Amino acid sequence: MFAFEGDRVLADQFVKNLPPSSFYTYVLLTPEFVPFYVGKGKGSRLLQHETEALRQTKIYKSNPFKCNKIRKIISNGKQVFYRVDRVFGGDEAACLRREEELISLYKRRCDGGILTNLAAGLGSLSSRDPLTSSRHAATLSGVVHGNPERTTMNLYLESLGEVRSVPIKPLTEYRTKLVNAYPSPKSLKNLTMRNGLTIVASVLATGLKLEPGVIVPRKFSIAPELENWPLKEQPPKEVEGVIENGAASDILKLGLVELVPAVLPEDEAFRLDHAQMQRLVNLVGEKFLSDFDLI
């Protein structure tokens, strides 16, 4: 059993009655009481996600996947529900371990589950020495030891779906290699999920809707999700990412988009007409895009 479940008003009352030093694990729920985000916190932390999503501050950029889900619920005239799973007093390490258990239970979307979490939780790291923790972090999917910018971008892309190679790179480390997009010289026949998520990543991060005529920037910004930051290095405030050369060439070669040229490669964009948008919907899935208010 869990400690609490209910609407925002009752959740606010519940956490206000907890001792100020108490940590707890919590779950954000759809109106149908389906989990979509797991976290750990203290005070009113579980209530802050809704505020972040509606204000569209920089924190919105730290997990647009989660924030779009919240806005979709509210725009439909419904409300987010809250579950406090367990209360841990001042034992933050135990709280972290339980958070990881819950994420493993429900699983992130990229792992075939239902959560919008970007990271898999830090419970397994909470009781380890720093050397062991850093080695473990370096082996996590999407985590690049010693490279906070790449880690930020990888975790964001991983949250959308599994791809063998990440099609978005941090602009700072890729600028000298970036060239203007042109159709790939490779022989390509079929669209892949990687092609679709290349476009979805920018659409979601920039707050656009997928509709005929939409112009999708090649460059966009993501802020790291500070909860469960997996590296010993400090997270960057924000990371500019860019659709890398090969990924841009592939979506042009396959006719998924049309190029909107620019002098600088990072200022390029891609336009989708009605037929191209429908191909993207068929590829990625209408339910996925609708769930997160992209169509």
N, C-alpha and C positions, 0 to 999 in steps of 0.2 A: 504493500500500500504506500501511497505518497502522503506527504504532509499537508498539501493543499491543492485544490483545483477550483478555478472559477474565473470570473470576469476581472477586468482591470480594477474596478472599485474595491472588490473584495480582496484582490491580490495586494493592493496598496495597504489595506488595513492589516493584512496578515504580516507583511514584511516589517511594517512599522512596530509591530508588537514583538519582533525578535530582538534579542540583545544586540547592541550595535556592533559587537565584534564577531557575530555569527556569519559564517559562510554557508551557502546553500547551493545545491544544484537545481536547475529549473529547465522547463521545456515550454517553448512557445507552441501553441496549438491553433489549428484552423477552426472555423466555426463548427466543423464536424468533429472536433477534438482529435484531429490527426496531427501528430508532432511534425514540426518543420524546422525547429532549431533547438539545440541543446546548449546550455551555458552554465557557468558557475559565477557566483557573485556574492555581494553583501549589500545591505541597504536596499535601495530601490532599483538595483541594476536591471532586474528582469523587465522593468517597465520602460526602460530608456530606449529600447530598440524601436518602439513605435514612434517616439519623439524624433529619433534620428532619421527614420524613414520619411516622415512627413515634412521635416524641415529641409531635407536634402542638403545637409551640411557636408563637410568633407568626410565625416564619418559614414555618410551614405555611400561614398565611393569605396569604403573598406569592405563592403559586402553588398553590392547592388543586387545580387541574387536574393538575399534575405529581404532587403528593403523593398524590392519590387513585389515580393510575395505579400508583405504587410500592406503595401499600398493597394494591391489588387483586392485584398479582403475588404479594406475600408471603402474603396471606391464602389464596391458592390453593396454598400449599406450594411455590412456585417461587422463583426468585431473579432479581434484576436483574444483567445483565452490563454490562461496561464496555469502552469502546474509547478509547484515547488515539490521537487522529488524528495530530497532529504535535507535536513539541517545539521550542520557539523560543528557548531560552536566555533572555536577558534582554530580548528584543525584544517588548515587550507590544503595540506597534502592529501588528506583523505578525500576532501571535496574534489580535488583534481582527478584523483583516481576514479571516483564515481562518475565524473563527467565523461571521462574516456570510456567507461563501461557503457554509458547510455548512448554515446555516439556509435560505439561498436554494435550495440543492440539494434538501433534504428537504421544505422548506416547512412552515409552521405549519398547524394544523388550519383556522384561519380563512382561510388562503390555498389551501385544497384539499389540503394535505399531511398529514403524520403526526406533527408535533412538537407538544409541549405548551408550547413557549416562548411567553411573552407578548410580548416585544419581538423585533424583526427583526435585532438585532445592531448594534454600534456601529462596525464596521470602516470604514465609509465616513466616519465622523466623526473617526477617530483621528489623521489627519494634517492636519486642517484647522485654520484659525485659529478662535478662539472666536466671532467674529461670523458667519462662514460656517456654523459648526456649529449655532449657535442658530437661524439661518434655516432650515437643513435640518431640524432637529428639529421646527420649527414646522409643517412640511409633512407630516410622517409621519402615517400613519393612526393615529388614536387619541391622538396627542400634541398637547397644547394648550400652546403656549409661555406661560410665566409662570403656569401653573396646575397645580402638582404634584398636587393632590387630584383634579382632573378627569382628569388624565393617568393616574393610578393606576387609577381606576375604568374609564376607557375601554379601557386595555390589557387589563384583566381581562375585560371584556365581549367585546372583540374576539377574545380567545383562544377563546371558546366558539363563535363563528360570526359571519358577516357580518350586520350589521343597519344599516339606513339611518340610524337615529337611536338613540342609546344610551338604553335605558329606565330606567337607574339613574343617579341624580345624587348627588354628595356632599351629605350632610345639611347641612353648614355653609353652603353657598351656596344651599340650596333650602328651608331651614326656614321662611322667611317666606312662601313660595309654597305650602307643603304644605297640603293640605286632606284631610279624611276621604274615603276612597274611596267611590264610588258608580258604578253602571253607566253607561257612556258614553251620552250622548244621540245620538251619531253612529249612522248606519245601518251596521252591521257584519254581514257574512255569513260570512266564512271566517276561520279561524285562520291566522296567519302564523308564520313562524319566530321573529319578534320576540316574539310572545306567549309562545311556548314557552320561549325563552331568558330571558325575564323571570323565570319561575319557577325554571328550572334554575340561574340565577346565584345566587339566595339559597340554594337547596338545597345546592349545591356548597360555597359559602362557609361555611355553618353546620354542615357535616358531617352532614347528614341523609341519609336514604334515601327514595327515592320509593316509597311504599307507601300503600295506602288509609288515609285518616284522618290522613295527615301534615299538620302545621300549619307553614306556611312563613312566616317573619317578613318583614314589609315592609322592615325595616331590618337590615343586616348589616355586618360590618367586613371590610376587605381591607387587607393591608399591601403596600407596593410591593415588587416584585422588584428588589433592589439591583443585581444583575448587569444590565448593559446599561441602566441608568437613562438615559433619553434627554435630560433637561433639564439646563441649567446650575444651576438652582435645586436646593437640597437636597431629597431625597425626604421626605415625611412619615413618621412612625413607623407610622401606621395611619390609615385613612380609613373613616368611617362613611358607608355609602351607603344610599339609600332608593329604592324603586320609585316613580317619579314619578307625578304625578296621572293623566296620560293613559294610561300603560301599565297602571296599576292599574284604571282605569275600563274599559279595553278587555277585559282578561281576565275581568272581572266580567260585562260585557255579553255576551261570547261564551260564558259558562257554563263556562269552563275551571276556575274555582275558586269557592268560597264565601267570603264575607267573615267574618272573626272580628273584630268591632268592638272599638274601644278609644277612650278619651277623646282621646288624642293620636294624630294620623295615623301618626306613625312607630312607634307601638306596635301598630298593626293587624297582622293576619296573614291568611293565606289557607289554607283547608282544601280538600283534594282527596279526593273519594270514589273508589270503584273505577273507575267509568265515566270520571270526569275524568282519573284517572291514566292510563288506557288511551289516552285521546285525546292526552294529552301524549306518551306513548311513541310513538304512531303519528306524531305531528307531528315530534318531534325525532329519533327513530330509536332502536330498541332497542339496536343495536350501540354507538352513541355513549354511551348511558346505562350500558350494561353494562361497557364498556371502563373507565369511570371509577367503577365500583362504586357507582352511584347506584340501581341496581335489582338 
